[in-house]
């Protein structure tokens, strides 16, 4: 003979039985996981300290500043002209599109790409190698020797940073012409015109 269970008894049997299980907590003074109740687990996360194996070091670095008057007096118009008078700085233009600038014998590039391993910055903006021409109309040039990774990418040996000259408040211009051996000629013209009356 079949007997049916009461409805209330069947419903109670189908419900999952919940029990208080101990949670895994990390003891702050040990690296072993211990079982504890929810009341003994810490409410906040413990601070984590990460230790590195490399010790800090001090790299020797030096900076040479060239003012606009000094560059004009010594006819420094290209990076090659600057490298002739700055120690630990060399400039070779083996190919038209990939000049090599080296500081402390570091920074040579083995490919023909536009990346300079000794960066050249103009007003803080990196300049690719194929865009480097004559350098003029600058208020100053800083040659930094030593690691300068906080200033530019790949600056392991150093970098060259140039600052543009601020515009003046009157119309002016300059013309420079040079003639050398081998019928070599070089001319340069620069102008300055205030823009305040056009922008006001």
DOVO-518901 format. One line per 2 residues: their letters; for each residue x negated, y, z of N, C-alpha, C, CB. Coordinates in Angstrom, 3 decimals, decimal comma. Glycine has a CB too. Layout:
a> X:Y:Z:X:Y:Z:X:Y:Z:X:Y:Z ~ ... $
//
This chain:
xx> -0,864:-1,189:0,000:0,000:0,000:0,000:-0,893:1,230:0,000:0,974:0,011:1,238 ~ -0,615:2,178:-0,908:-1,399:3,401:-1,031:-0,892:4,440:-0,054:-1,346:3,945:-2,464 $
xx> -1,841:5,147:0,538:-1,473:6,214:1,473:-2,124:7,503:1,021:-1,896:5,866:2,930 ~ -1,396:8,572:0,948:-1,908:9,876:0,509:-2,352:10,683:1,712:-0,837:10,652:-0,295 $
xx> -3,478:11,315:1,541:-3,991:12,180:2,595:-3,215:13,481:2,620:-5,490:12,452:2,401 ~ -3,151:14,093:3,735:-2,483:15,409:3,789:-3,253:16,438:2,959:-2,356:15,900:5,258 $
xx> -2,512:17,427:2,487:-3,111:18,460:1,633:-4,139:19,262:2,395:-2,039:19,389:1,075 ~ -3,866:19,566:3,604:-4,797:20,367:4,397:-6,082:19,613:4,663:-4,159:20,781:5,713 $
xx> -5,992:18,333:4,882:-7,195:17,540:5,140:-8,057:17,438:3,900:-6,824:16,145:5,631 ~ -7,468:17,323:2,707:-8,230:17,246:1,457:-8,937:18,559:1,169:-7,312:16,878:0,288 $
xx> -8,280:19,639:1,427:-8,904:20,944:1,190:-10,080:21,159:2,110:-7,893:22,065:1,374 ~ -9,973:20,706:3,323:-11,084:20,879:4,250:-12,256:20,008:3,866:-10,648:20,567:5,667 $
xx> -11,976:18,841:3,305:-13,070:17,952:2,909:-13,786:18,441:1,674:-12,552:16,561:2,669 ~ -13,095:19,179:0,770:-13,714:19,659:-0,467:-14,563:20,901:-0,279:-12,660:19,941:-1,483 $
xx> -14,448:21,602:0,810:-15,230:22,808:1,025:-16,647:22,444:1,432:-14,576:23,698:2,089 ~ -17,687:23,172:0,900:-19,069:22,862:1,271:-19,335:23,219:2,716:-20,049:23,600:0,365 $
xx> -20,129:22,394:3,309:-20,470:22,605:4,705:-21,695:23,499:4,771:-20,721:21,257:5,435 ~ -21,604:24,627:5,394:-22,697:25,585:5,511:-23,317:25,481:6,880:-22,210:27,015:5,249 $
xx> -24,647:25,441:6,875:-25,385:25,401:8,116:-26,471:26,458:8,078:-25,980:24,004:8,362 ~ -26,849:26,926:9,208:-27,917:27,911:9,311:-29,255:27,215:9,127:-27,865:28,652:10,669 $
xx> -29,902:27,475:7,950:-31,199:26,886:7,676:-32,297:27,883:8,019:-31,300:26,448:6,205 ~ -33,363:27,411:8,539:-34,470:28,340:8,845:-35,099:28,886:7,579:-35,541:27,644:9,692 $
xx> -35,428:30,146:7,581:-36,058:30,802:6,449:-37,566:30,788:6,613:-35,548:32,237:6,300 ~ -38,260:30,830:5,462:-39,719:30,834:5,480:-40,219:32,256:5,628:-40,292:30,188:4,203 $
xx> -40,984:32,513:6,644:-41,550:33,828:6,886:-43,059:33,712:6,943:-40,995:34,445:8,187 ~ -43,723:34,717:6,478:-45,180:34,756:6,512:-45,630:35,450:7,785:-45,749:35,477:5,264 $
xx> -46,329:34,705:8,590:-46,793:35,269:9,853:-47,841:36,340:9,581:-47,368:34,166:10,772 ~ -47,760:37,533:10,166:-48,702:38,613:9,844:-50,134:38,314:10,233:-48,274:39,870:10,517 $
xx> -50,356:37,452:11,226:-51,718:37,183:11,679:-52,277:35,876:11,158:-51,762:37,176:13,167 ~ -51,595:35,209:10,235:-52,071:33,937:9,713:-51,639:33,808:8,276:-51,549:32,753:10,548 $
xx> -52,349:32,986:7,525:-52,008:32,768:6,132:-51,130:31,544:5,948:-53,260:32,629:5,309 ~ -50,647:30,923:7,033:-49,795:29,756:6,976:-48,338:30,193:7,065:-50,145:28,765:8,103 $
xx> -47,508:29,535:6,283:-46,086:29,838:6,279:-45,408:29,107:7,420:-45,444:29,460:4,934 ~ -44,684:29,809:8,228:-43,999:29,240:9,366:-42,503:29,405:9,182:-44,469:29,893:10,674 $
xx> -41,773:28,455:9,698:-40,328:28,499:9,617:-39,785:29,269:10,806:-39,735:27,080:9,562 ~ -38,904:30,171:10,505:-38,309:30,975:11,569:-36,902:31,325:11,165:-39,137:32,254:11,854 $
xx> -36,148:31,772:12,082:-34,783:32,171:11,799:-34,760:33,570:11,228:-33,921:32,092:13,054 ~ -33,607:33,987:10,764:-33,482:35,317:10,170:-33,738:36,415:11,181:-32,109:35,492:9,566 $
xx> -33,522:36,123:12,468:-33,730:37,152:13,472:-35,216:37,418:13,708:-33,060:36,752:14,774 ~ -36,078:36,413:13,482:-37,503:36,588:13,744:-38,286:37,048:12,526:-38,084:35,308:14,248 $
xx> -37,686:37,086:11,336:-38,384:37,552:10,140:-38,557:39,065:10,209:-37,613:37,148:8,856 ~ -39,680:39,578:9,789:-39,875:41,038:9,820:-38,996:41,730:8,805:-41,337:41,393:9,561 $
xx> -38,498:42,895:9,162:-37,616:43,655:8,284:-38,378:44,387:7,189:-36,814:44,643:9,091 ~ -39,657:44,679:7,381:-40,427:45,423:6,389:-41,551:44,551:5,851:-40,994:46,727:6,994 $
xx> -42,040:44,906:4,682:-43,116:44,157:4,055:-44,454:44,560:4,657:-43,119:44,380:2,537 ~ -45,289:43,572:4,811:-46,606:43,834:5,360:-47,505:44,444:4,287:-47,228:42,543:5,921 $
xx> -48,370:45,388:4,629:-49,276:45,980:3,625:-50,271:44,950:3,104:-50,035:47,181:4,223 ~ -50,580:45,066:1,817:-51,520:44,164:1,151:-52,754:44,963:0,760:-50,872:43,484:-0,102 $
xx> -53,900:44,515:1,149:-55,164:45,174:0,836:-55,928:44,339:-0,179:-56,010:45,392:2,115 ~ -56,324:44,961:-1,288:-57,057:44,282:-2,352:-58,505:44,734:-2,296:-56,431:44,575:-3,753 $
xx> -59,404:43,781:-2,254:-60,830:44,066:-2,182:-61,482:43,712:-3,501:-61,492:43,295:-1,025 ~ -62,389:44,577:-3,979:-63,140:44,315:-5,203:-64,556:43,871:-4,889:-63,164:45,553:-6,089 $
xx> -65,165:43,211:-5,858:-66,514:42,691:-5,671:-67,584:43,638:-6,193:-66,647:41,357:-6,351 ~ -67,201:44,608:-7,022:-68,184:45,526:-7,591:-68,319:46,755:-6,697:-67,783:45,941:-9,029 $
xx> -69,515:47,078:-6,371:-69,771:48,240:-5,518:-69,880:49,498:-6,366:-71,058:48,040:-4,688 ~ -69,501:50,629:-5,802:-69,619:51,891:-6,511:-71,065:52,318:-6,667:-68,843:52,965:-5,795 $
xx> -71,320:53,044:-7,748:-72,681:53,498:-8,008:-72,627:54,915:-8,559:-73,413:52,545:-8,995 ~ -73,729:55,603:-8,463:-73,856:56,965:-8,962:-74,695:56,953:-10,227:-74,483:57,896:-7,895 $
xx> -74,103:57,406:-11,333:-74,802:57,431:-12,611:-75,405:58,816:-12,825:-73,845:57,058:-13,777 ~ -76,656:58,882:-13,253:-77,258:60,197:-13,503:-76,609:60,874:-14,697:-78,767:60,064:-13,734 $
xx> -76,276:62,132:-14,545:-75,630:62,896:-15,607:-76,162:64,320:-15,581:-74,083:62,880:-15,453 ~ -76,239:64,905:-16,751:-76,687:66,293:-16,876:-75,930:66,939:-18,020:-78,229:66,380:-17,108 $
xx> -75,797:68,251:-17,959:-75,046:69,003:-18,956:-75,878:70,177:-19,437:-73,698:69,490:-18,383 ~ -75,898:70,370:-20,746:-76,558:71,520:-21,368:-75,497:72,382:-22,031:-77,640:71,068:-22,405 $
xx> -75,438:73,649:-21,656:-74,453:74,574:-22,210:-75,125:75,491:-23,222:-73,779:75,403:-21,089 ~ -74,516:75,592:-24,392:-74,987:76,484:-25,453:-73,942:77,566:-25,664:-75,260:75,703:-26,782 $
xx> -74,323:78,806:-25,448:-73,402:79,919:-25,655:-73,346:80,291:-27,132:-73,822:81,137:-24,809 ~ -72,356:81,106:-27,485:-72,214:81,525:-28,876:-73,394:82,371:-29,328:-70,919:82,299:-29,064 $
xx> -73,907:83,240:-28,461:-75,058:84,069:-28,832:-76,310:83,222:-29,031:-75,314:85,135:-27,761 ~ -76,490:82,187:-28,212:-77,649:81,316:-28,377:-77,552:80,498:-29,660:-77,787:80,388:-27,175 $
xx> -76,365:80,016:-29,982:-76,187:79,269:-31,226:-76,420:80,155:-32,439:-74,790:78,659:-31,287 ~ -76,011:81,412:-32,362:-76,230:82,322:-33,480:-77,697:82,694:-33,612:-75,389:83,577:-33,314 $
xx> -78,387:82,851:-32,498:-79,802:83,225:-32,551:-80,661:82,122:-33,152:-80,307:83,566:-31,160 ~ -80,326:80,868:-32,867:-81,112:79,746:-33,378:-80,473:79,086:-34,593:-81,306:78,718:-32,290 $
xx> -79,467:79,711:-35,177:-78,821:79,218:-36,390:-78,290:77,802:-36,209:-79,794:79,259:-37,556 ~ -77,608:77,562:-35,111:-77,011:76,248:-34,883:-75,597:76,250:-35,447:-77,005:75,884:-33,365 $
xx> -75,434:75,618:-36,596:-74,142:75,605:-37,262:-73,567:74,202:-37,420:-74,262:76,252:-38,607 ~ -74,364:73,188:-37,219:-73,906:71,813:-37,330:-74,382:71,026:-36,116:-74,414:71,165:-38,641 $
xx> -73,857:69,804:-35,988:-74,320:68,940:-34,911:-75,781:68,566:-35,086:-73,471:67,688:-34,838 ~ -76,223:68,488:-36,342:-77,631:68,214:-36,584:-78,533:69,322:-36,072:-77,868:68,007:-38,053 $
xx> -78,094:70,575:-36,242:-78,879:71,705:-35,721:-78,937:71,684:-34,199:-78,285:73,036:-36,201 ~ -77,822:71,306:-33,572:-77,810:71,240:-32,110:-78,692:70,105:-31,609:-76,378:71,059:-31,593 $
xx> -78,648:68,965:-32,306:-79,439:67,811:-31,871:-80,936:68,066:-31,977:-79,072:66,589:-32,690 ~ -81,351:68,975:-32,869:-82,778:69,273:-33,002:-83,340:69,995:-31,776:-83,015:70,116:-34,242 $
xx> -82,479:70,658:-31,008:-82,963:71,467:-29,881:-82,488:70,954:-28,526:-82,520:72,897:-30,052 ~ -81,684:69,906:-28,513:-81,180:69,359:-27,254:-81,877:68,026:-26,991:-79,624:69,181:-27,294 $
xx> -82,523:67,843:-25,856:-83,165:66,558:-25,562:-82,137:65,452:-25,360:-84,049:66,678:-24,320 ~ -82,540:64,226:-25,695:-81,713:63,018:-25,545:-80,491:63,028:-26,443:-81,273:62,866:-24,110 $
xx> -80,481:63,872:-27,466:-79,367:63,920:-28,411:-79,912:63,777:-29,823:-78,558:65,240:-28,261 ~ -79,394:62,810:-30,571:-79,837:62,579:-31,945:-78,625:62,489:-32,853:-80,694:61,292:-32,048 $
xx> -78,811:62,920:-34,085:-77,730:62,957:-35,066:-78,279:62,487:-36,400:-77,117:64,385:-35,185 ~ -77,668:61,463:-36,961:-78,048:60,952:-38,278:-76,811:60,870:-39,142:-78,738:59,564:-38,171 $
xx> -76,962:61,269:-40,374:-75,856:61,252:-41,332:-76,233:60,311:-42,463:-75,538:62,689:-41,875 ~ -76,233:59,009:-42,164:-76,624:58,018:-43,166:-75,587:57,874:-44,261:-76,858:56,677:-42,511 $
xx> -74,324:58,050:-43,925:-73,253:57,984:-44,915:-72,442:59,268:-44,838:-72,344:56,736:-44,687 ~ -71,818:59,688:-45,939:-71,077:60,958:-45,913:-69,895:60,945:-44,952:-70,584:61,288:-47,298 $
xx> -69,296:59,766:-44,729:-68,070:59,708:-43,943:-68,270:59,205:-42,522:-67,084:58,840:-44,631 ~ -69,485:58,847:-42,155:-69,682:58,263:-40,832:-70,986:58,739:-40,222:-69,662:56,738:-40,910 $
xx> -71,062:59,977:-39,769:-72,272:60,410:-39,062:-72,378:59,718:-37,713:-72,277:61,939:-38,875 ~ -73,589:59,469:-37,275:-73,837:58,761:-36,026:-74,439:59,748:-35,038:-74,779:57,529:-36,242 $
xx> -73,780:59,928:-33,920:-74,235:60,805:-32,849:-74,580:59,932:-31,653:-73,151:61,878:-32,478 ~ -75,799:60,052:-31,149:-76,268:59,203:-30,062:-76,790:60,067:-28,922:-77,363:58,235:-30,555 $
xx> -76,446:59,680:-27,700:-76,921:60,337:-26,488:-77,625:59,285:-25,644:-75,744:61,015:-25,695 ~ -78,889:59,554:-25,324:-79,701:58,601:-24,559:-79,740:57,236:-25,237:-79,155:58,460:-23,134 $
xx> -79,838:57,259:-26,558:-79,917:56,044:-27,386:-78,665:55,198:-27,307:-81,104:55,211:-26,973 ~ -77,555:55,769:-26,881:-76,282:55,063:-26,838:-75,285:55,798:-27,707:-75,758:54,935:-25,388 $
xx> -74,439:55,015:-28,393:-73,385:55,612:-29,186:-73,443:55,293:-30,650:-73,411:57,049:-29,020 ~ -74,352:54,425:-31,093:-74,431:54,066:-32,496:-73,277:53,196:-32,915:-75,723:53,369:-32,785 $
xx> -72,766:53,416:-34,107:-71,660:52,635:-34,642:-72,166:51,758:-35,772:-70,517:53,553:-35,131 ~ -71,761:50,477:-35,768:-72,219:49,543:-36,781:-71,268:49,444:-37,960:-72,409:48,190:-36,174 $
xx> -70,099:50,034:-37,872:-69,157:49,960:-38,974:-69,015:51,331:-39,622:-67,789:49,441:-38,490 ~ -68,139:51,383:-40,632:-67,921:52,632:-41,359:-66,572:53,244:-40,999:-68,005:52,394:-42,871 $
xx> -66,068:52,958:-39,827:-64,777:53,482:-39,415:-64,864:54,911:-38,933:-64,192:52,623:-38,340 ~ -63,701:55,503:-38,630:-63,680:56,906:-38,205:-63,944:57,109:-36,721:-62,364:57,509:-38,549 $
xx> -64,215:56,044:-35,965:-64,381:56,162:-34,524:-65,801:56,556:-34,174:-64,014:54,857:-33,834 ~ -65,928:57,541:-33,311:-67,238:57,958:-32,817:-67,436:57,372:-31,431:-67,370:59,512:-32,790 $
xx> -68,551:56,670:-31,241:-68,821:56,097:-29,935:-69,446:57,130:-29,003:-69,733:54,884:-30,068 ~ -69,857:58,257:-29,514:-70,171:59,428:-28,704:-69,155:60,496:-29,099:-71,671:59,924:-28,920 $
xx> -68,089:60,671:-28,345:-66,991:61,521:-28,795:-67,405:62,983:-28,919:-65,821:61,403:-27,843 ~ -66,743:63,660:-29,833:-66,860:65,106:-30,004:-65,470:65,695:-29,771:-67,422:65,486:-31,438 $
xx> -65,365:66,568:-28,788:-64,092:67,187:-28,439:-64,122:68,662:-28,800:-63,783:67,003:-26,940 ~ -63,060:69,130:-29,415:-62,872:70,551:-29,691:-61,629:70,997:-28,938:-62,742:70,834:-31,236 $
xx> -61,831:71,819:-27,927:-60,754:72,252:-27,031:-60,057:71,054:-26,390:-59,731:73,108:-27,797 ~ -60,828:70,024:-26,055:-60,290:68,850:-25,389:-59,661:67,822:-26,294:-59,306:69,267:-24,414 $
xx> -59,662:68,057:-27,616:-59,040:67,136:-28,571:-60,139:66,368:-29,298:-58,130:67,902:-29,588 ~ -60,094:65,024:-29,310:-61,131:64,265:-30,027:-61,081:64,532:-31,524:-60,973:62,764:-29,763 $
xx> -62,253:64,634:-32,140:-62,382:64,892:-33,572:-62,937:63,636:-34,228:-63,302:66,131:-33,853 ~ -62,265:63,081:-35,251:-62,818:61,908:-35,936:-64,055:62,263:-36,726:-61,782:61,288:-36,858 $
xx> -64,823:61,246:-37,062:-66,106:61,489:-37,709:-65,947:62,105:-39,091:-66,885:60,199:-37,812 ~ -64,903:61,703:-39,839:-64,768:62,234:-41,194:-64,297:63,681:-41,208:-63,808:61,383:-41,989 $
xx> -63,850:64,222:-40,065:-63,402:65,612:-39,992:-64,476:66,543:-39,470:-62,183:65,717:-39,120 ~ -65,652:66,025:-39,221:-66,725:66,858:-38,682:-67,471:67,543:-39,819:-67,699:66,015:-37,827 $
xx> -67,414:68,836:-39,826:-68,159:69,614:-40,802:-69,040:70,612:-40,091:-67,216:70,326:-41,774 ~ -69,123:71,809:-40,634:-69,897:72,849:-39,971:-69,147:73,341:-38,736:-70,184:74,021:-40,938 $
xx> -69,899:73,555:-37,685:-69,328:74,026:-36,431:-69,590:75,520:-36,311:-69,922:73,256:-35,214 ~ -68,551:76,307:-36,357:-68,701:77,749:-36,235:-67,488:78,301:-35,497:-68,862:78,419:-37,633 $
xx> -67,598:79,572:-35,137:-66,526:80,263:-34,439:-66,224:79,613:-33,092:-65,272:80,289:-35,299 ~ -67,276:79,189:-32,400:-67,127:78,594:-31,079:-67,681:79,546:-30,028:-67,841:77,223:-31,005 $
xx> -67,035:79,544:-28,878:-67,534:80,343:-27,757:-68,616:79,618:-26,977:-66,397:80,709:-26,827 ~ -68,712:78,318:-27,135:-69,744:77,554:-26,448:-69,617:76,077:-26,746:-69,674:77,790:-24,951 $
xx> -70,716:75,365:-26,550:-70,768:73,915:-26,746:-71,477:73,308:-25,539:-71,504:73,537:-28,090 ~ -70,883:72,279:-24,965:-71,462:71,564:-23,828:-71,862:70,165:-24,276:-70,463:71,498:-22,635 $
xx> -73,104:69,811:-24,042:-73,610:68,469:-24,319:-73,754:67,763:-22,979:-74,982:68,508:-25,105 ~ -72,925:66,760:-22,745:-72,906:66,034:-21,477:-73,593:64,692:-21,663:-71,453:65,842:-20,961 $
xx> -74,612:64,458:-20,883:-75,354:63,201:-20,944:-75,002:62,346:-19,731:-76,884:63,462:-21,007 ~ -74,783:61,073:-19,975:-74,348:60,169:-18,923:-72,908:59,738:-19,154:-74,493:60,832:-17,552 $
xx> -72,432:58,727:-18,441:-71,053:58,257:-18,636:-70,041:59,362:-18,367:-70,766:57,060:-17,728 ~ -69,142:59,561:-19,347:-68,102:60,591:-19,237:-66,753:59,984:-19,602:-68,421:61,810:-20,154 $
xx> -66,437:58,820:-19,031:-65,224:58,107:-19,407:-63,965:58,824:-18,947:-65,249:56,713:-18,839 ~ -64,067:59,727:-17,988:-62,893:60,498:-17,586:-62,590:61,637:-18,550:-63,090:61,050:-16,193 $
xx> -63,509:61,954:-19,429:-63,321:63,049:-20,380:-62,920:62,550:-21,761:-64,589:63,872:-20,483 ~ -63,436:61,405:-22,192:-63,153:60,899:-23,528:-63,380:59,406:-23,607:-64,008:61,607:-24,557 $
xx> -62,713:58,776:-24,575:-62,824:57,341:-24,752:-64,185:56,986:-25,346:-61,690:56,821:-25,646 ~ -64,726:55,849:-24,920:-66,006:55,314:-25,409:-67,193:56,210:-25,083:-65,936:55,107:-26,902 $
xx> -67,045:57,121:-24,143:-68,142:58,036:-23,808:-69,064:57,386:-22,785:-67,593:59,382:-23,263 ~ -69,722:56,298:-23,185:-70,622:55,599:-22,270:-71,959:56,321:-22,158:-70,840:54,156:-22,736 $
xx> -72,444:56,879:-23,248:-73,713:57,589:-23,201:-73,566:59,069:-22,947:-74,448:57,384:-24,467 ~ -72,436:59,632:-23,330:-72,197:61,058:-23,170:-71,193:61,538:-24,195:-73,502:61,845:-23,292 $
xx> -70,999:62,844:-24,262:-70,098:63,429:-25,246:-70,486:64,873:-25,498:-68,634:63,335:-24,780 ~ -69,918:65,430:-26,567:-70,123:66,825:-26,941:-68,766:67,515:-26,908:-70,797:66,953:-28,357 $
xx> -68,662:68,589:-26,149:-67,411:69,321:-25,997:-67,615:70,758:-26,460:-66,913:69,278:-24,525 ~ -66,800:71,191:-27,420:-66,883:72,547:-27,973:-65,619:73,318:-27,625:-67,090:72,510:-29,510 $
xx> -65,778:74,604:-27,375:-64,655:75,474:-27,050:-64,515:76,545:-28,128:-64,841:76,121:-25,651 ~ -63,303:76,697:-28,635:-63,054:77,698:-29,668:-63,114:79,104:-29,081:-61,690:77,457:-30,332 $
xx> -63,503:80,038:-29,915:-63,575:81,432:-29,483:-62,177:82,029:-29,434:-64,483:82,257:-30,424 ~ -61,885:82,761:-28,392:-60,581:83,400:-28,257:-60,449:84,535:-29,267:-60,378:83,927:-26,821 $
xx> -59,249:84,746:-29,813:-59,067:85,840:-30,771:-59,229:87,194:-30,105:-57,694:85,749:-31,428 ~ -59,694:88,159:-30,879:-59,881:89,514:-30,370:-58,657:90,375:-30,596:-61,081:90,156:-31,018 $
xx> -58,788:91,655:-30,270:-57,667:92,588:-30,408:-57,866:93,570:-31,553:-57,466:93,351:-29,117 ~ -58,806:93,278:-32,448:-59,024:94,128:-33,614:-59,497:93,272:-34,783:-60,052:95,247:-33,302 $
xx> -59,346:93,824:-35,977:-59,736:93,098:-37,188:-61,252:93,114:-37,316:-59,071:93,717:-38,452 ~ -61,826:91,946:-37,513:-63,277:91,831:-37,652:-63,593:90,627:-38,525:-63,969:91,704:-36,263 $
xx> -64,818:90,564:-38,972:-65,256:89,455:-39,814:-66,764:89,333:-39,791:-64,764:89,638:-41,248 ~ -67,254:88,201:-40,259:-68,696:87,939:-40,289:-69,012:87,100:-41,515:-69,171:87,219:-38,988 $
xx> -70,120:87,427:-42,169:-70,581:86,710:-43,351:-72,021:86,295:-43,132:-70,442:87,578:-44,632 ~ -72,311:85,037:-43,371:-73,652:84,500:-43,168:-74,059:83,742:-44,423:-73,711:83,576:-41,908 $
xx> -75,221:84,090:-44,958:-75,724:83,439:-46,171:-77,173:83,033:-45,945:-75,600:84,379:-47,412 ~ -77,505:81,807:-46,317:-78,856:81,288:-46,145:-79,347:80,701:-47,465:-78,899:80,224:-45,019 $
xx> -80,630:80,870:-47,685:-81,270:80,304:-48,878:-82,583:79,672:-48,443:-81,506:81,399:-49,988 ~ -82,777:78,407:-48,817:-83,970:77,694:-48,388:-84,683:77,016:-49,532:-83,618:76,683:-47,351 $
xx> -85,648:76,206:-49,148:-86,443:75,491:-50,144:-85,578:74,476:-50,882:-87,645:74,790:-49,479 ~ -86,003:74,155:-52,090:-85,234:73,228:-52,901:-83,951:73,824:-53,425:-84,927:72,007:-52,117 $
xx> -83,910:75,156:-53,545:-82,731:75,862:-54,030:-81,494:75,549:-53,173:-82,465:75,494:-55,492 ~ -81,740:75,447:-51,898:-80,652:75,141:-50,971:-79,967:76,421:-50,543:-81,172:74,375:-49,743 $
xx> -78,648:76,441:-50,653:-77,848:77,620:-50,305:-76,762:77,198:-49,326:-77,223:78,283:-51,580 ~ -76,471:78,113:-48,427:-75,383:77,876:-47,485:-74,772:79,215:-47,113:-75,881:77,118:-46,217 $
xx> -73,442:79,302:-47,246:-72,718:80,532:-46,931:-71,571:80,208:-45,989:-72,191:81,219:-48,221 ~ -71,266:81,159:-45,132:-70,193:80,962:-44,166:-69,524:82,305:-43,913:-70,731:80,343:-42,840 $
xx> -68,206:82,285:-43,885:-67,433:83,496:-43,617:-66,389:83,170:-42,564:-66,765:84,048:-44,918 ~ -66,239:84,064:-41,619:-65,213:83,922:-40,583:-64,558:85,275:-40,362:-65,820:83,372:-39,250 $
xx> -63,272:85,247:-40,078:-62,518:86,472:-39,861:-61,685:86,389:-38,600:-61,630:86,765:-41,051 ~ -61,340:87,539:-38,085:-60,547:87,630:-36,862:-59,519:88,729:-37,045:-61,446:87,905:-35,615 $
xx> -58,249:88,393:-36,813:-57,178:89,362:-36,966:-56,192:89,188:-35,821:-56,471:89,204:-38,338 ~ -55,866:90,248:-35,103:-54,898:90,123:-34,000:-53,508:89,806:-34,531:-54,857:91,417:-33,164 $
xx> -52,771:89,022:-33,779:-51,434:88,602:-34,188:-50,343:89,154:-33,288:-51,353:87,103:-34,210 ~ -50,693:90,003:-32,343:-49,698:90,449:-31,376:-48,624:91,313:-32,025:-50,369:91,217:-30,253 $
xx> -48,988:92,117:-33,019:-47,977:92,968:-33,643:-47,051:92,163:-34,548:-48,644:94,083:-34,442 ~ -47,506:90,983:-35,011:-46,642:90,147:-35,838:-45,767:89,227:-34,984:-47,485:89,318:-36,806 $
xx> -46,229:88,911:-33,777:-45,480:88,001:-32,920:-44,599:88,718:-31,918:-46,421:87,100:-32,194 ~ -44,761:90,023:-31,768:-43,959:90,763:-30,785:-42,553:91,025:-31,310:-44,641:92,092:-30,426 $
//
